Each structure stands twice: as structure tokens, then as C-alpha cells.
Amino acid sequence: MLRSMFSAISGLKAHQTKLDVAGNNIANVNTVGFKGSQTVFEDTLSQIIRNGSAPQGQTAGSNPAQVGLGVKVAGISTNWTQGSAQSTGRSSDFMITGDGFFITKSGNENLYTRAGSFDTDGVGNLVTPDGLILQGWMATLDGTIDPQGPLVPLRIPQGQVLAPVATSGAQIQGNLSAGATAAVAGPPPVPGTQVTSQIRMFDDLGNAHEMSVVMECTGTNTWSLTVQEAGQPPVVNALALTFSGTAPTTGQLVTPAGSTTFTPATAGYASWGGAVTLDLGGLTQFGGASTAAGKANENTGSALGTLESYSLSNDGTIVGLYSNGLRQPLGQLALATFVNPGGLSKAGNSSFRAGDNSGQPVVGQAGTGGRGQLSAGSLEMSNVDLAEEFTGLIVAQRGFQANSRVITTSDEILQDLVQLKR
């Protein structure tokens, strides 16, 4: 009878723990990045009433007679399944889809979290609501990121200025009509068919120059090309273009071979000190309409730019958007994975710290080494299933009630025993 009472007491304690865990799960049903827990029971030692024996000759063996001494909590395991996504529209809200933890810093200690609700502090650091600083790798001035380098606080350099870059390359692509008419000498002179295109270029000071590219038919399979800005002397004056008229290269540009280089460092272009390579390899001369058009090569010229906003790519790169239209990396978030995330110890505020059985963090970029993808403007919500938790509450309540009945029944039997002597 005493054994039954103590066994029931252990059952009360174990089911109380199960109630506590379920209550905590329900309390955090709307906590960002929260992972629910479940209670695992196991029996305790058993008292052997009679030992078992092995079969001998004509005698059969017997099983041991054992009476259990109750139940105990074997462990409280964390459910690491993915939580549902909630769209927020905030550029500083990040969600991990898959494995991995954001790395934050509290003093000299690294903590790990799935809660991706971040904001900026007074100096631009990305921080959690309780002030922990998000860790990653910052980009250099030219946008280069070294993911093998040490982790540093991620900061959004609001108002950062990008120095202007002079245009160093441009290209003209498309077709010049083989049916164009050539120029006729005068008097009066008749100009040939002209195809005009505009290319915006920038000098060393970031000043924009609208350069007109005029291609004029001068004869069979020949054109001339002039590049100049309105009111300024030409930087390319009547460059001869020759196209092949024989198979198998009919319609292909023969001269100049692919590209030409010019330097606008003349009167009117004093602030433009570098040479510009004009790529003509995309020009053809076939029948049909003329479609030739020019453009500056990407990333080879820009005006002065100021950081206006930022966005996040799936690999965790924070891309700055500048007033001059350029996009340049500012930094990259780091993610950490663990061999056994169940071994992490909870540090409060939706954070974890590395535990004795979690293994060391493996830090790297999102989308590599088994790490999940990142998305901005969304948060991972709690993975708590309310239907499951309420069912667990009922099971825990009934288990608690059943164990309490064992105690009252044992007490009644003891009372009957005491009353044997009147």
C-alpha cells in the first residue's frame, strides 16, 4: 500500500510537469520563432519480489516478479518543425526556411535565435527587441563580402554616400538596315539614312552627359559613326564601319574589329579623364528595319549616390538601394547550425545558447551546408498546435486525477487496516 502511494505521488509530479510544459506552449502560441516542447515519461526502478530462474532439465523456467516504483520525467524535448510564415512587409523582418539560427551577441557571448524580428538602433546596428546585435559580415566599400572572415555586428549605414564613377564602357547593338540609302554628294549634298541613339555617360565628377550616337549610311556595306554631346565637339568623328557582303559572313561587322576606344578628355569634357571602350561587336547589317541602339555598360558609370533603403536576398545578403539607381551589397547575415539542436539550452527572450550536448556551432551562409533560405518581410511564427496541446492537457489532467485516486484508495485501505483493532 505504501508503494502504491509513493508511485502515485511520482505520477502526480510527472503529470504536473506535463501540465506545466503544455501551459508554457499555449502561452507562447503567438511568440515569434517559438518551438514547442513535449514531455517524455519513463518508469523508475522496480522492486523484485521474486527472481526469475532459467529452465533446467525437466524444470521450466520462471519469470521474475517485479513491482514498479512509479514514473519520472525522462526528458523535455523540443519540437524543431518549421513554423508558419507571417508576412509583415518590414524590410528588417527575416525568416529562416529550413535549418539554422540567427547569431546575436550579448556582451561577449554569442546567442542563437529563430526569431527574426530586427530593427535598427541609434547607430544603425540591426538589433533584436531586447537589444542583442545581429552578427554577420560587412561589405567593403566596393561591395565585396568575405564570408570566411570573423563575425561582426551588422549595421545599416544610413545616408552612406557612393562616390561617382566615370563611364568606362558602352556598347551599340542591333541591326542597321541593308536597304538604307547612301549619302549623295552635292550640290546640294543629300545625307544618307541616319540611325540615332542616345547613351547616358558620366564623367569623373558624376556629371551626366547625354551622348548622341549617329550612324549614317555612306555606301554599300559602309556606314560612318559619330559620337558627341550637344554643343560639344565630337569625341568620335565619322568612324568608318564596314560590313561583309559575301557569304558566310554576310551582314557581319568587319571593321573596326569588335570595339574602338575614345577619350573624351578634350574641350568641353575636362572632368572626364579616362578612356571609354565602345563595343560594336553587336552590330549587324541585314534586311529589315534598323534597330541599333546604344547603352552604357552596367556598373561602369554612375552619379553621386546616397543610401535610401535596403533589401534582403535569399542568401542573406543585405543589398543597399542608392539614389543613383545602383544596388550594392552592404553585408550578409550569418547562420549557425548544430549537430544536435535539442542540446541547446534556453537563454530566455527567444534565444538559445550552446549546450554541452548540442555540439559547436557551424557558421556559414544561408543556403549552404544544409542551412535554410532567408526571406525578408516575413516572420516565422510559433509551431505550437493548439489542438494537440489541448488534447495533451486532457491527457495530463486525467493522469493526474487517476494518480490522486490511487492515493485516496490506498488511504482508505490503510484506514480499514487501522480499524481492524477496535
C-alpha positions in Angstrom: 0.0 0.0 0.0 2.8 2.4 0.8 4.4 1.5 -2.6 1.2 2.4 -4.4 1.0 5.8 -2.6 4.6 6.7 -3.4 4.1 5.5 -7.0 1.0 7.7 -7.3 2.9 10.7 -5.8 5.5 10.3 -8.5 2.7 10.2 -11.1 1.3 13.4 -9.7 4.7 15.1 -10.0 5.2 13.8 -13.6 1.8 14.9 -14.8 2.2 18.2 -13.1 5.3 18.7 -15.2 3.4 17.7 -18.3 0.8 20.3 -17.5 3.5 22.9 -16.9 5.0 22.2 -20.4 1.6 22.3 -22.1 0.8 25.6 -20.4 4.0 27.1 -21.5 3.4 26.0 -25.1 -0.1 27.5 -25.1 1.2 30.8 -23.5 3.7 31.1 -26.4 1.3 30.2 -29.2 1.9 33.7 -30.8 5.6 34.1 -29.9 7.8 34.7 -33.0 10.1 31.8 -33.6 9.0 29.8 -30.6 9.4 26.0 -30.7 7.0 23.9 -28.6 8.1 21.2 -26.2 6.8 17.8 -25.2 7.2 15.8 -22.0 8.6 12.2 -22.2 7.9 9.8 -19.3 9.8 6.7 -18.2 9.3 4.3 -15.3 11.6 4.2 -12.3 13.3 1.3 -10.7 11.2 -1.8 -9.9 11.3 -3.8 -6.7 11.9 -7.5 -7.4 9.5 -9.7 -5.3 10.9 -13.0 -6.8 13.8 -13.6 -9.1 13.4 -15.4 -12.3 15.1 -18.8 -12.9 16.4 -20.5 -16.0 14.9 -23.8 -17.3 16.9 -26.8 -16.0 16.4 -30.3 -17.3 12.7 -31.1 -17.0 12.0 -28.0 -14.9 10.6 -24.9 -16.6 12.0 -21.5 -16.1 10.1 -18.8 -14.2 9.9 -15.1 -14.8 10.8 -12.5 -12.2 8.0 -10.9 -10.2 8.6 -7.1 -10.2 6.6 -4.2 -8.8 7.3 -0.8 -10.3 8.0 2.1 -8.0 6.5 4.9 -10.1 7.2 7.2 -13.0 9.6 10.0 -13.7 10.2 12.6 -16.4 12.7 11.2 -18.9 13.1 14.4 -20.7 11.5 17.5 -22.2 12.2 17.5 -25.9 11.9 20.5 -28.3 9.9 20.3 -31.5 12.0 21.8 -34.2 9.5 21.6 -37.1 9.0 24.7 -39.2 6.6 27.3 -38.0 4.1 29.1 -40.3 5.1 32.3 -42.1 3.5 35.6 -41.4 4.0 38.5 -43.8 4.9 41.8 -42.2 6.2 43.9 -45.0 9.1 45.2 -42.9 12.4 45.0 -44.6 14.1 44.3 -41.3 12.0 41.2 -40.6 13.7 38.0 -41.6 12.6 34.4 -41.7 14.6 31.2 -42.0 13.0 28.4 -44.1 14.9 25.3 -43.1 17.6 24.7 -40.5 19.7 27.4 -38.9 19.7 30.1 -36.3 20.4 33.8 -36.4 23.5 34.7 -34.4 23.2 37.6 -32.0 25.7 39.0 -29.5 25.1 39.8 -25.8 28.3 41.3 -24.4 31.0 38.8 -25.2 28.6 35.8 -25.6 27.0 34.6 -28.8 23.4 33.6 -28.6 21.2 31.9 -31.2 17.6 32.6 -32.2 14.9 31.7 -34.7 13.0 35.0 -34.1 13.9 37.3 -37.0 12.2 40.5 -35.8 15.0 43.1 -36.0 15.2 46.8 -36.0 18.0 49.4 -36.1 19.4 51.3 -33.1 20.8 54.8 -32.9 23.9 53.9 -34.9 22.3 51.7 -37.5 23.0 48.3 -35.9 20.4 45.6 -36.6 19.2 44.5 -33.1 16.6 42.3 -31.5 13.8 43.8 -29.5 15.8 43.2 -26.3 18.9 44.9 -27.7 21.1 41.9 -28.9 23.1 42.8 -32.0 22.7 40.7 -35.2 26.0 39.2 -36.4 27.3 38.6 -39.9 29.9 40.0 -42.4 30.0 43.7 -43.5 30.9 44.5 -47.1 33.9 46.7 -48.1 33.4 50.0 -50.0 33.3 48.2 -53.3 30.6 45.8 -52.1 32.9 42.7 -51.5 31.9 40.3 -48.7 34.3 37.8 -47.2 32.1 35.0 -45.6 35.3 33.4 -44.2 36.1 36.4 -42.1 35.3 37.0 -38.4 31.7 37.8 -37.4 31.0 41.5 -36.8 27.8 43.4 -35.9 25.6 44.1 -38.9 25.0 47.8 -39.5 22.9 49.7 -42.0 24.9 52.8 -42.9 22.0 55.2 -43.4 23.0 58.2 -45.6 26.1 56.4 -46.9 27.5 58.1 -50.0 28.8 56.3 -53.0 31.4 58.3 -54.9 30.7 58.9 -58.6 32.3 56.6 -61.2 33.2 57.6 -64.7 31.8 55.6 -67.5 34.5 53.3 -69.0 32.5 51.2 -71.4 29.5 51.4 -73.7 28.0 49.3 -76.4 25.9 49.5 -79.5 23.8 46.5 -80.5 21.2 45.8 -83.1 20.7 46.0 -86.9 21.5 48.6 -89.5 19.1 48.1 -92.4 20.8 46.8 -95.6 18.2 48.8 -97.5 19.4 52.1 -96.3 20.3 54.8 -98.9 23.8 56.2 -99.1 24.8 59.8 -98.9 25.0 61.7 -102.3 27.5 64.4 -103.0 26.1 67.8 -103.9 25.2 70.3 -104.8 23.1 70.1 -102.8 24.5 67.2 -100.8 22.0 64.6 -99.7 22.7 62.8 -96.4 22.4 59.1 -96.2 20.0 57.2 -94.0 20.8 58.0 -90.4 20.2 56.0 -87.2 20.5 57.9 -84.0 20.7 56.6 -80.4 21.4 58.2 -77.0 23.8 56.9 -74.4 24.0 58.5 -70.9 27.5 58.6 -69.7 29.1 60.0 -66.5 32.4 61.9 -66.1 34.8 61.7 -63.1 32.6 64.2 -61.1 29.4 62.2 -61.7 28.0 64.7 -64.2 25.7 63.1 -66.7 26.4 63.5 -70.4 23.8 62.7 -73.0 25.9 61.4 -75.9 24.3 61.1 -79.3 25.5 58.3 -81.5 24.7 58.9 -85.1 25.3 56.2 -87.7 24.9 57.3 -91.3 24.9 55.1 -94.4 27.8 56.2 -96.7 27.6 53.5 -99.3 27.2 49.8 -100.0 28.0 48.0 -96.7 29.6 51.1 -95.3 28.5 53.5 -92.5 30.0 56.3 -90.5 29.7 56.7 -86.8 29.9 59.9 -84.8 29.6 60.3 -81.0 29.2 63.7 -79.5 27.2 65.7 -76.9 25.0 68.6 -78.0 27.0 71.8 -78.2 30.4 70.0 -77.8 32.9 68.8 -80.3 32.7 65.1 -81.3 34.6 62.5 -79.3 34.3 60.0 -82.2 34.1 61.7 -85.6 32.9 59.8 -88.7 34.4 56.4 -87.7 34.1 54.1 -90.8 32.0 51.0 -90.3 32.4 48.2 -92.9 30.1 45.1 -93.1 30.8 42.0 -95.0 28.9 41.5 -98.3 29.9 37.9 -99.0 28.9 34.6 -97.5 29.4 33.1 -95.0 29.9 36.3 -93.0 27.3 38.4 -94.8 26.0 41.2 -92.7 28.7 40.9 -90.0 30.9 43.9 -88.9 34.4 43.7 -90.5 36.0 47.0 -89.4 36.6 48.1 -86.8 37.1 44.6 -85.3 34.7 44.4 -82.3 35.4 47.7 -80.5 37.0 51.1 -80.5 38.4 53.3 -77.7 37.9 57.0 -77.4 38.9 59.6 -74.7 36.6 62.5 -74.1 39.4 64.5 -72.4 39.0 67.4 -74.8 37.5 70.8 -74.6 34.1 70.5 -73.0 35.0 67.2 -71.3 37.7 68.4 -69.0 36.3 66.5 -66.0 36.3 63.2 -67.9 39.8 61.9 -67.7 39.5 58.2 -68.6 39.1 56.4 -71.9 35.8 54.8 -72.9 35.7 51.5 -74.8 32.8 51.4 -77.4 31.8 47.9 -78.1 30.5 47.5 -81.6 30.5 43.7 -81.8 26.7 43.5 -81.6 26.1 45.5 -84.8 24.8 43.7 -87.9 23.6 44.8 -91.4 20.7 42.7 -92.7 17.5 43.5 -94.5 14.7 44.9 -92.4 14.3 47.8 -90.0 17.2 49.5 -88.3 17.2 48.6 -84.6 20.7 49.7 -83.5 20.7 51.3 -80.1 23.4 52.2 -77.5 23.7 51.9 -73.8 26.4 52.3 -71.1 27.8 49.1 -69.7 26.4 48.1 -66.3 28.4 49.2 -63.3 30.8 51.3 -65.4 29.5 54.7 -64.6 27.3 56.4 -62.0 26.5 59.7 -60.4 26.9 60.5 -56.7 24.6 58.2 -54.7 23.1 58.2 -51.2 21.8 55.1 -49.5 18.0 55.3 -49.4 16.8 51.8 -48.4 17.8 48.1 -48.3 16.5 44.7 -49.1 17.4 41.1 -48.3 18.2 38.3 -50.8 17.7 34.6 -50.2 21.4 34.0 -49.3 21.2 36.7 -46.5 22.9 39.4 -48.5 21.7 42.9 -47.4 21.6 45.0 -50.6 21.6 48.8 -50.4 19.5 50.8 -52.8 21.1 54.2 -53.7 19.6 57.4 -55.1 21.6 57.0 -58.3 19.9 53.7 -59.1 22.8 51.5 -58.0 22.4 48.4 -55.9 25.4 47.3 -53.8 25.8 44.7 -51.0 26.1 46.2 -47.5 26.7 43.0 -45.6 25.5 39.4 -45.2 23.7 37.6 -42.3 25.4 34.6 -40.8 23.5 31.4 -39.9 24.6 28.8 -37.4 23.6 25.1 -37.4 24.2 22.5 -34.7 24.6 18.7 -34.9 22.0 18.4 -32.0 19.8 21.5 -31.7 17.9 19.6 -29.0 21.0 20.0 -26.8 20.7 23.8 -26.8 19.8 25.5 -23.5 17.2 28.2 -23.5 18.5 31.6 -22.5 15.2 33.5 -22.4 14.0 36.2 -24.8 13.5 33.5 -27.6 17.3 32.9 -27.6 19.4 29.7 -27.1 23.0 29.2 -26.0 25.3 26.3 -27.0 25.0 23.4 -24.5 27.2 20.5 -23.5 25.3 18.2 -25.9 24.5 20.5 -28.8 27.9 20.4 -30.4 29.7 23.5 -31.6 28.0 26.0 -34.0 28.8 25.6 -37.6 28.6 29.1 -39.1 28.1 29.9 -42.8 25.9 31.5 -45.4 22.2 30.8 -45.9 21.5 28.1 -48.4 24.9 26.3 -48.0 25.9 23.4 -45.8 22.4 22.4 -45.0 21.3 25.8 -43.9 17.9 27.2 -44.8 17.0 30.0 -47.1 16.2 33.5 -45.9 13.3 35.8 -46.9 12.6 39.4 -45.9 9.3 40.9 -44.9 8.2 37.7 -43.1 8.5 36.1 -39.7 8.4 32.5 -38.6 5.6 32.1 -36.1 5.3 29.6 -33.2 4.9 25.9 -34.3 2.6 25.2 -31.3 -0.5 23.2 -32.4 -3.4 24.3 -30.1 -5.5 21.2 -30.8 -2.6 18.9 -29.9 -1.8 21.0 -26.7 -5.4 20.9 -25.5 -5.6 17.2 -26.1 -2.4 16.9 -24.1 -4.0 18.9 -21.3 -6.9 16.5 -21.1 -4.5 13.5 -21.0 -2.4 15.2 -18.3 -5.5 16.1 -16.3 -6.8 12.5 -16.4 -3.4 11.1 -15.5 -3.3 13.5 -12.5 -6.8 12.6 -11.4 -6.1 8.8 -11.8 -3.0 9.1 -9.6 -4.9 11.1 -7.0 -7.5 8.3 -6.9 -4.7 5.8 -6.2 -3.7 7.9 -3.2 -7.2 8.1 -1.8 -7.8 4.4 -2.4 -4.6 3.5 -0.6 -5.6 5.8 2.3 -9.0 4.1 2.6 -7.4 0.7 2.8 -4.9 1.9 5.4 -7.8 3.3 7.4 -9.6 0.0 7.2 -6.5 -1.7 8.4 -6.2 0.6 11.4 -9.9 -0.1 12.3 -9.3 -3.8 12.5 -8.5 -3.2 16.1 -11.4 -1.6 17.9 
